[in-house]
Amino acid sequence: MTTKKAIIEWIPMAEGGRQQPPLGVGQPAYATVVRFNEDPWPPADAAWSLVIEKQESQSTEHRWTALVHFLAPEAPHDTLRGGRGFELYEGSRRVASGEICRDDGRGRGGEANI
């Protein structure tokens, strides 16, 4: 199973997201449907659930560093590549956006993510 570091930005309820971010620690783990930015939505074949494990809060309680991995063993683990942006959904509601960190800990624009 592939696990990567990511930056997660939870969308506040006032903007259509969650009332508050999930705990992100302990069991059961928080997992929800992921959509990578360049993929069609809704997905043509299958939707995959991403497990989010909070590492630490960043500048606000809505911005996290987290470890992410797919819930299902048969998921396309090779798609968890550095610099890849994604969105998290609870049903049809977008609740967060994020980006997989590159191996050097930087995002697409070269800025430090961690």
Secondary structure in CASP SS format (residue, H / E / C, confidence):
PFRMAT SS
TARGET T0000
AUTHOR 0000-0000-0000
METHOD secondary structure of the structure
MODEL  1
M C 1.00
T C 1.00
T C 1.00
K E 1.00
K E 1.00
A E 1.00
I E 1.00
I E 1.00
E E 1.00
W E 1.00
I C 1.00
P E 1.00
M H 1.00
A H 1.00
E H 1.00
G C 1.00
G C 1.00
R E 1.00
Q C 1.00
Q C 1.00
P C 1.00
P C 1.00
L C 1.00
G C 1.00
V C 1.00
G C 1.00
Q C 1.00
P C 1.00
A C 1.00
Y E 1.00
A E 1.00
T E 1.00
V E 1.00
V E 1.00
R E 1.00
F E 1.00
N C 1.00
E C 1.00
D C 1.00
P C 1.00
W C 1.00
P C 1.00
P C 1.00
A C 1.00
D C 1.00
A C 1.00
A C 1.00
W E 1.00
S E 1.00
L E 1.00
V E 1.00
I E 1.00
E E 1.00
K E 1.00
Q E 1.00
E E 1.00
S E 1.00
Q C 1.00
S C 1.00
T C 1.00
E C 1.00
H C 1.00
R E 1.00
W E 1.00
T E 1.00
A E 1.00
L E 1.00
V E 1.00
H E 1.00
F E 1.00
L C 1.00
A C 1.00
P C 1.00
E C 1.00
A C 1.00
P C 1.00
H H 1.00
D H 1.00
T H 1.00
L C 1.00
R C 1.00
G C 1.00
G C 1.00
R C 1.00
G E 1.00
F E 1.00
E E 1.00
L E 1.00
Y E 1.00
E E 1.00
G C 1.00
S C 1.00
R E 1.00
R E 1.00
V E 1.00
A E 1.00
S E 1.00
G E 1.00
E E 1.00
I E 1.00
C C 1.00
R C 1.00
D C 1.00
D C 1.00
G C 1.00
R E 1.00
G C 1.00
R C 1.00
G C 1.00
G C 1.00
E C 1.00
A E 1.00
N C 1.00
I C 1.00
END
